[in-house]
């Protein structure tokens, strides 16, 4: 019998698939995509997003949205007033295998900002 983690994932099955992509856009408008990871195969993933907003000071406090399985999964602090590299992790996300994983803006960005980000999805089950 294979060992199972608390969620019931078979730990004896090797799962080492990691997919990553980055992107950047200047002064994006409302709902603009700035990073898009092609649909990973269906499964359970650890998703890590990292982004930084440079250029002008961004005044929108929650202006980065993670989307997968066709809908928004969370709006993330975009470091309003601070040019910091921010990283967020979703430890267990079940992906449907048909939808892209993407970062978009929630609202139109402040003029002269540059949004840069990465998405990494590591299959864990």
Secondary structure in CASP SS format (residue, H / E / C, confidence):
PFRMAT SS
TARGET T0000
AUTHOR 0000-0000-0000
METHOD secondary structure of the structure
MODEL  1
X C 1.00
X C 1.00
X C 1.00
X E 1.00
X C 1.00
X C 1.00
X C 1.00
X C 1.00
X C 1.00
X E 1.00
X C 1.00
X C 1.00
X C 1.00
X C 1.00
X C 1.00
X C 1.00
X C 1.00
X E 1.00
X E 1.00
X E 1.00
X E 1.00
X E 1.00
X E 1.00
X E 1.00
X E 1.00
X E 1.00
X C 1.00
X C 1.00
X C 1.00
X C 1.00
X C 1.00
X C 1.00
X E 1.00
X E 1.00
X E 1.00
X E 1.00
X E 1.00
X C 1.00
X C 1.00
X C 1.00
X C 1.00
X C 1.00
X E 1.00
X E 1.00
X E 1.00
X E 1.00
X E 1.00
X E 1.00
X E 1.00
X E 1.00
X E 1.00
X E 1.00
X E 1.00
X E 1.00
X E 1.00
X C 1.00
X C 1.00
X C 1.00
X C 1.00
X C 1.00
X C 1.00
X C 1.00
X C 1.00
X E 1.00
X E 1.00
X E 1.00
X E 1.00
X E 1.00
X C 1.00
X C 1.00
X E 1.00
X E 1.00
X E 1.00
X E 1.00
X E 1.00
X E 1.00
X C 1.00
X C 1.00
X C 1.00
X C 1.00
X C 1.00
X C 1.00
X C 1.00
X C 1.00
X C 1.00
X E 1.00
X E 1.00
X E 1.00
X E 1.00
X E 1.00
X E 1.00
X E 1.00
X E 1.00
X E 1.00
X E 1.00
X C 1.00
X C 1.00
X C 1.00
X C 1.00
X C 1.00
X E 1.00
X E 1.00
X E 1.00
X E 1.00
X E 1.00
X C 1.00
X C 1.00
X C 1.00
X C 1.00
X C 1.00
X C 1.00
X C 1.00
X E 1.00
X E 1.00
X E 1.00
X E 1.00
X E 1.00
X E 1.00
X E 1.00
X E 1.00
X E 1.00
X E 1.00
X E 1.00
X C 1.00
X C 1.00
END
